């Protein structure tokens, strides 16, 4: 099963590293990248307007200029109440312990990982997707 992954991160180096890690995994992915929460939300709206599915997985940075990851999640939840929401994995530096605690309890967040993303973590996500599909 081909999965659509969206990376939402304002750090281009982190975007590249995350994309590379995903490409090196054993999964079959279509990868989209967005440089801000606003761009990620616009992409989701555009997909829905074209009657396409939202991405299966979103890797989301929390700390971004403009719309941060928390605001993105709130908007995603409010705008797409009737849709199957993506699995969101927080990919962040977690300089704030409070963010980590909130991420653990947030109902839209399927997991969290410190940057950079590892191949082992991607394989773990793939294994979870296989058991759900």
C-alpha angles and dihedrals in degrees: 000000000000112000126205113224127190121197113202109189133130092210108089093199091053090046090053094046092049093048091048092050091050091048091052093054125094093251131101109238143171104209126204125182131205126186097209144022089252092055091048092051091047090052091053092049091049092050092051092047088055090050091246127136123261113250114284092226133023123195103203131192112212100205111062134137114258110006109023125208094266092054090047090054092048091051093045090053094046098044099044104039092136096047134081102260123222123252104257121210117188112227107188147132089244095212085160116067088199090063091053092051093048091047091055091056100038112112095216095052115090095182147334136224136181116245130295104053113231129217089236090059092050090050089050090054091048091052090052091049092050092054092049097045 
